[in-house]
Amino acid sequence: MKIVTAGNAVDTDSARRELPKASGLVLACKGPEIAGIGTIKRARPKYARTIQERSGISFEPDLLELGYVAVAEAHKGQHLSRRIVEKLLAGCDGDLFATTGSDRMKRTLTHANFVRSGHEWKGKRAMLSLWVLRRKPS
């Protein structure tokens, strides 16, 4: 939990509530230490509709979300977020979306073939953008 909230991208209550409900989870470990984390979040149709409104892009409201990709400060710069996302994608064959305001995460999503879609909107901590990965025919 510390790694997720240390990046200041999500509030602690949301992470505490949603992490146990994730449909996929990857931990990157360096010895006994957790160096990074990432999840495929459960479908949240109400939240997805909010993201559609903010971004101006329509997508299926039951689309799963890639999220909570975070790396501990001591392990940044080692491409762990890319490896975490690769492992998550290997375990999920459907389309996904993600939202971020982080330039590092935008590079990770681009590397994983997510496409930035719609327009940015003001989040609580930064300007956010929608990223979509289409892996099945629509």
C-alpha positions in Angstrom: 0.0 0.0 0.0 2.9 2.4 0.8 4.3 2.2 -2.7 0.9 3.0 -4.3 0.1 6.0 -2.1 3.7 7.3 -2.0 3.4 8.4 -5.6 0.6 10.7 -4.6 -1.5 9.7 -7.6 -4.3 8.1 -5.7 -5.9 8.7 -2.3 -5.2 6.1 0.4 -8.9 5.3 1.0 -9.5 4.4 -2.7 -6.4 2.2 -2.8 -7.3 0.5 0.4 -10.8 -0.2 -0.9 -10.0 -1.2 -4.5 -6.7 -3.1 -4.2 -8.2 -6.3 -2.6 -10.9 -6.3 -5.4 -8.4 -6.3 -8.3 -8.8 -8.9 -10.9 -5.0 -9.1 -11.5 -2.0 -8.2 -9.4 1.7 -8.2 -10.0 4.4 -7.6 -7.4 8.0 -6.9 -8.4 10.3 -8.0 -5.6 14.0 -7.3 -5.0 15.0 -9.9 -2.5 12.5 -9.8 0.4 11.5 -6.2 -0.5 8.5 -5.2 -2.7 9.9 -2.9 -5.3 6.8 -2.3 -7.4 3.1 -3.2 -7.9 0.5 -3.1 -10.6 -3.1 -4.2 -10.9 -5.9 -4.9 -13.3 -8.8 -3.3 -11.5 -12.3 -4.7 -11.4 -14.9 -3.3 -13.7 -16.5 -0.2 -12.3 -19.1 1.0 -14.9 -20.1 4.2 -12.9 -16.4 5.2 -12.7 -15.9 4.3 -16.4 -18.8 6.6 -17.4 -17.2 9.5 -15.4 -14.0 8.9 -17.3 -15.9 8.9 -20.6 -17.5 12.2 -19.8 -14.2 13.8 -18.7 -12.2 12.5 -21.7 -14.9 12.8 -24.4 -14.3 9.2 -25.5 -16.8 6.4 -25.4 -15.8 2.9 -24.4 -17.5 -0.1 -22.9 -18.5 0.7 -19.3 -17.4 -2.8 -18.1 -13.9 -2.3 -19.5 -11.2 -3.3 -17.0 -8.7 -0.7 -15.9 -4.9 -1.0 -15.6 -3.9 0.9 -12.5 -1.9 1.3 -9.3 1.3 0.8 -11.2 3.9 2.2 -8.8 7.6 1.6 -8.1 9.4 2.4 -4.9 11.6 5.4 -5.0 14.8 3.3 -4.5 14.0 1.2 -7.5 13.0 3.8 -10.1 14.9 4.0 -13.3 15.1 0.2 -13.6 12.1 -0.2 -16.0 10.1 -2.1 -13.4 6.9 -0.4 -14.4 7.3 -1.7 -18.0 7.9 -5.2 -16.7 4.9 -5.0 -14.3 2.6 -3.9 -17.1 3.9 -6.6 -19.5 3.2 -9.3 -16.8 -0.3 -7.8 -16.2 -1.1 -7.8 -19.9 0.1 -11.3 -20.4 -2.5 -12.4 -17.9 -5.4 -10.5 -19.4 -6.6 -10.9 -23.0 -9.2 -8.1 -23.2 -9.2 -4.4 -23.9 -8.2 -2.1 -21.1 -8.0 1.5 -20.2 -5.8 3.6 -17.9 -5.7 7.1 -16.7 -2.6 9.0 -15.7 -1.0 12.4 -15.2 2.5 10.9 -14.9 5.0 11.4 -17.7 6.7 8.2 -16.7 3.5 6.2 -16.8 2.6 7.7 -20.2 5.9 6.4 -21.6 5.1 3.0 -20.0 1.6 2.9 -21.5 3.0 4.0 -25.0 5.5 1.1 -24.8 2.7 -1.3 -24.0 0.7 -0.1 -27.1 -1.9 1.9 -25.2 -3.1 4.9 -27.2 -3.9 8.3 -25.7 -7.5 9.1 -26.4 -9.7 12.2 -26.0 -8.7 15.3 -24.1 -7.1 15.9 -20.8 -9.1 16.9 -17.7 -8.2 18.4 -14.3 -7.8 15.8 -11.7 -7.3 16.3 -7.9 -3.5 16.4 -8.3 -2.7 16.8 -12.0 -4.0 17.0 -15.5 -5.2 13.5 -16.4 -5.4 11.7 -19.7 -7.2 8.5 -20.9 -5.2 5.7 -22.5 -6.9 2.7 -24.2 -5.5 -0.6 -25.3 -7.6 -2.4 -27.9 -6.7 -6.1 -28.3 -9.9 -7.6 -29.6 -11.9 -6.5 -32.6 -14.7 -4.1 -31.8 
